[in-house]
């Protein structure tokens, strides 16, 4: 599974960060390195499989992030749901312009002449039947940011 592979890479990076800590790197700088080496890697892959995480996989990632905090490598305890909630709106807003390469995966825009309440987007909501279709990033964002 991709999550186990990502966690193994991040565990190797934790080992390197512990060596930096043992060499005397200040906690403030360790947090910066943690954000650069580990959190950025998680944020990069999160839009692709973040909606498909099971409770078990989310627990593994959360346990890893708690362990990094316990090793005094991270300034605060992060959770995968917080990270996903921070990255989803930004990524969804970036794919909305028509010149973006992922714009074609969005449904067609809703044309309405009525002045309704402001919405987070102007796309038609798809009919979701299957669980995998419901869990996709685009559908997750379409229904979350209505």
C-alpha atoms as a printed R data frame, in Angstrom:
    type eleno elety resid chain resno       x      y       z
1   ATOM     1    CA   UNK     A     1   0.000  0.000   0.000
2   ATOM     2    CA   UNK     A     2   1.158  3.519  -0.707
3   ATOM     3    CA   UNK     A     3   0.663  4.651   2.890
4   ATOM     4    CA   UNK     A     4   3.064  2.037   4.236
5   ATOM     5    CA   UNK     A     5   5.656  3.066   1.641
6   ATOM     6    CA   UNK     A     6   5.295  6.760   2.543
7   ATOM     7    CA   UNK     A     7   5.574  5.939   6.250
8   ATOM     8    CA   UNK     A     8   8.726  3.894   5.671
9   ATOM     9    CA   UNK     A     9  10.329  6.813   3.823
10  ATOM    10    CA   UNK     A    10   9.268  9.214   6.575
11  ATOM    11    CA   UNK     A    11  10.643  6.833   9.238
12  ATOM    12    CA   UNK     A    12  14.022  6.918   7.504
13  ATOM    13    CA   UNK     A    13  13.886 10.694   7.558
14  ATOM    14    CA   UNK     A    14  13.016 10.632  11.273
15  ATOM    15    CA   UNK     A    15  16.170  8.599  11.855
16  ATOM    16    CA   UNK     A    16  18.211 11.297  10.091
17  ATOM    17    CA   UNK     A    17  16.495 14.012  12.098
18  ATOM    18    CA   UNK     A    18  17.282 12.229  15.355
19  ATOM    19    CA   UNK     A    19  20.944 12.273  14.323
20  ATOM    20    CA   UNK     A    20  20.659 16.025  13.724
21  ATOM    21    CA   UNK     A    21  19.076 16.421  17.160
22  ATOM    22    CA   UNK     A    22  21.880 14.398  18.752
23  ATOM    23    CA   UNK     A    23  24.419 16.649  17.014
24  ATOM    24    CA   UNK     A    24  22.877 19.677  18.770
25  ATOM    25    CA   UNK     A    25  20.490 21.217  16.223
26  ATOM    26    CA   UNK     A    26  18.045 23.506  18.115
27  ATOM    27    CA   UNK     A    27  14.403 22.449  18.453
28  ATOM    28    CA   UNK     A    28  13.239 25.441  16.403
29  ATOM    29    CA   UNK     A    29  15.379 24.331  13.479
30  ATOM    30    CA   UNK     A    30  14.350 20.696  13.901
31  ATOM    31    CA   UNK     A    31  10.735 21.750  13.455
32  ATOM    32    CA   UNK     A    32  11.648 23.547  10.223
33  ATOM    33    CA   UNK     A    33  13.441 20.444   8.935
34  ATOM    34    CA   UNK     A    34  10.447 18.303   9.996
35  ATOM    35    CA   UNK     A    35   8.089 20.528   8.035
36  ATOM    36    CA   UNK     A    36  10.375 20.429   4.999
37  ATOM    37    CA   UNK     A    37  11.199 16.705   4.949
38  ATOM    38    CA   UNK     A    38   8.098 15.007   6.312
39  ATOM    39    CA   UNK     A    39   5.040 17.242   6.387
40  ATOM    40    CA   UNK     A    40   5.676 18.496   2.850
41  ATOM    41    CA   UNK     A    41   5.922 14.889   1.651
42  ATOM    42    CA   UNK     A    42   2.611 14.021   3.311
43  ATOM    43    CA   UNK     A    43   0.932 17.146   1.921
44  ATOM    44    CA   UNK     A    44   2.185 16.342  -1.570
45  ATOM    45    CA   UNK     A    45   0.518 12.921  -1.705
46  ATOM    46    CA   UNK     A    46  -2.526 13.748   0.417
47  ATOM    47    CA   UNK     A    47  -4.863 15.051  -2.340
48  ATOM    48    CA   UNK     A    48  -4.473 11.839  -4.315
49  ATOM    49    CA   UNK     A    49  -5.295  9.310  -1.555
50  ATOM    50    CA   UNK     A    50  -6.433 11.375   1.420
51  ATOM    51    CA   UNK     A    51 -10.137 10.664   0.870
52  ATOM    52    CA   UNK     A    52  -9.520  6.917   0.623
53  ATOM    53    CA   UNK     A    53  -7.786  6.532   3.992
54  ATOM    54    CA   UNK     A    54  -9.350  3.998   6.295
55  ATOM    55    CA   UNK     A    55  -9.433  4.488  10.049
56  ATOM    56    CA   UNK     A    56  -6.548  2.022  10.374
57  ATOM    57    CA   UNK     A    57  -4.333  3.885   7.913
58  ATOM    58    CA   UNK     A    58  -5.226  7.260   9.440
59  ATOM    59    CA   UNK     A    59  -4.310  5.818  12.830
60  ATOM    60    CA   UNK     A    60  -0.917  4.685  11.514
61  ATOM    61    CA   UNK     A    61  -0.140  8.128  10.151
62  ATOM    62    CA   UNK     A    62  -1.387  9.856  13.307
63  ATOM    63    CA   UNK     A    63   0.738  7.512  15.440
64  ATOM    64    CA   UNK     A    64   3.761  8.376  13.320
65  ATOM    65    CA   UNK     A    65   3.121 12.116  13.745
66  ATOM    66    CA   UNK     A    66   2.667 11.703  17.525
67  ATOM    67    CA   UNK     A    67   5.939  9.762  17.683
68  ATOM    68    CA   UNK     A    68   7.713 12.605  15.860
69  ATOM    69    CA   UNK     A    69   6.349 15.023  18.464
70  ATOM    70    CA   UNK     A    70   7.443 12.712  21.286
71  ATOM    71    CA   UNK     A    71  10.977 12.651  19.823
72  ATOM    72    CA   UNK     A    72  10.907 16.489  20.003
73  ATOM    73    CA   UNK     A    73  11.179 16.780  16.221
74  ATOM    74    CA   UNK     A    74   7.816 18.483  15.688
75  ATOM    75    CA   UNK     A    75   6.656 21.537  17.609
76  ATOM    76    CA   UNK     A    76   3.030 20.410  17.852
77  ATOM    77    CA   UNK     A    77   1.028 17.242  17.332
78  ATOM    78    CA   UNK     A    78  -0.427 17.093  13.847
79  ATOM    79    CA   UNK     A    79  -3.168 14.782  12.617
80  ATOM    80    CA   UNK     A    80  -3.780 13.585   9.098
81  ATOM    81    CA   UNK     A    81  -7.312 15.008   9.099
82  ATOM    82    CA   UNK     A    82  -5.970 18.465  10.013
83  ATOM    83    CA   UNK     A    83  -3.408 18.233   7.234
84  ATOM    84    CA   UNK     A    84  -6.040 17.139   4.718
85  ATOM    85    CA   UNK     A    85  -8.408 19.924   5.761
86  ATOM    86    CA   UNK     A    86  -5.595 22.435   5.309
87  ATOM    87    CA   UNK     A    87  -4.566 21.235   1.840
88  ATOM    88    CA   UNK     A    88  -7.968 20.441   0.261
89  ATOM    89    CA   UNK     A    89  -9.388 23.982  -0.148
90  ATOM    90    CA   UNK     A    90  -6.138 25.312  -1.577
91  ATOM    91    CA   UNK     A    91  -5.755 22.496  -4.098
92  ATOM    92    CA   UNK     A    92  -9.429 22.612  -5.092
93  ATOM    93    CA   UNK     A    93  -9.249 26.353  -5.731
94  ATOM    94    CA   UNK     A    94  -6.146 25.853  -7.888
95  ATOM    95    CA   UNK     A    95  -7.845 23.382 -10.245
96  ATOM    96    CA   UNK     A    96 -10.898 25.590 -10.881
97  ATOM    97    CA   UNK     A    97  -9.432 27.971 -13.508
98  ATOM    98    CA   UNK     A    98 -10.162 26.724 -17.052
99  ATOM    99    CA   UNK     A    99  -6.486 26.762 -18.052
100 ATOM   100    CA   UNK     A   100  -5.469 24.246 -15.342
101 ATOM   101    CA   UNK     A   101  -4.661 20.721 -16.574
102 ATOM   102    CA   UNK     A   102  -7.011 19.095 -14.009
103 ATOM   103    CA   UNK     A   103  -9.956 21.351 -14.842
104 ATOM   104    CA   UNK     A   104 -11.266 18.691 -17.226
105 ATOM   105    CA   UNK     A   105 -12.021 16.311 -14.311
106 ATOM   106    CA   UNK     A   106 -14.475 18.810 -12.816
107 ATOM   107    CA   UNK     A   107 -18.157 18.589 -13.798
108 ATOM   108    CA   UNK     A   108 -19.667 21.236 -16.025
109 ATOM   109    CA   UNK     A   109 -20.551 24.577 -14.508
110 ATOM   110    CA   UNK     A   110 -24.089 25.236 -13.378
111 ATOM   111    CA   UNK     A   111 -25.819 28.027 -15.249
112 ATOM   112    CA   UNK     A   112 -28.475 29.736 -13.199
113 ATOM   113    CA   UNK     A   113 -30.025 33.132 -13.657
114 ATOM   114    CA   UNK     A   114 -31.404 33.209 -10.140
115 ATOM   115    CA   UNK     A   115 -29.591 35.163  -7.441
116 ATOM   116    CA   UNK     A   116 -29.123 32.439  -4.850
117 ATOM   117    CA   UNK     A   117 -26.884 32.284  -1.800
118 ATOM   118    CA   UNK     A   118 -23.149 32.438  -2.507
119 ATOM   119    CA   UNK     A   119 -21.545 29.042  -3.054
120 ATOM   120    CA   UNK     A   120 -17.985 27.786  -2.858
121 ATOM   121    CA   UNK     A   121 -18.101 26.804  -6.536
122 ATOM   122    CA   UNK     A   122 -20.410 26.968  -9.551
123 ATOM   123    CA   UNK     A   123 -20.219 23.308 -10.619
124 ATOM   124    CA   UNK     A   124 -23.081 20.843 -10.884
125 ATOM   125    CA   UNK     A   125 -23.077 18.217  -8.169
126 ATOM   126    CA   UNK     A   126 -22.693 14.692  -9.556
127 ATOM   127    CA   UNK     A   127 -24.856 11.763  -8.609
128 ATOM   128    CA   UNK     A   128 -22.718  9.522  -6.430
129 ATOM   129    CA   UNK     A   129 -23.665  5.857  -6.321
130 ATOM   130    CA   UNK     A   130 -20.484  3.962  -5.514
131 ATOM   131    CA   UNK     A   131 -18.312  4.483  -2.448
132 ATOM   132    CA   UNK     A   132 -15.094  4.860  -4.445
133 ATOM   133    CA   UNK     A   133 -16.699  7.524  -6.597
134 ATOM   134    CA   UNK     A   134 -17.897  9.350  -3.493
135 ATOM   135    CA   UNK     A   135 -14.421  9.219  -1.957
136 ATOM   136    CA   UNK     A   136 -12.584 10.787  -4.880
137 ATOM   137    CA   UNK     A   137 -10.943 14.121  -4.117
138 ATOM   138    CA   UNK     A   138 -12.974 16.112  -6.631
139 ATOM   139    CA   UNK     A   139 -16.334 14.794  -5.417
140 ATOM   140    CA   UNK     A   140 -15.278 15.202  -1.795
141 ATOM   141    CA   UNK     A   141 -14.467 18.870  -2.430
142 ATOM   142    CA   UNK     A   142 -17.563 19.480  -4.555
143 ATOM   143    CA   UNK     A   143 -19.830 18.402  -1.720
144 ATOM   144    CA   UNK     A   144 -17.733 19.890   1.082
145 ATOM   145    CA   UNK     A   145 -17.370 23.379  -0.395
146 ATOM   146    CA   UNK     A   146 -20.941 23.868  -1.639
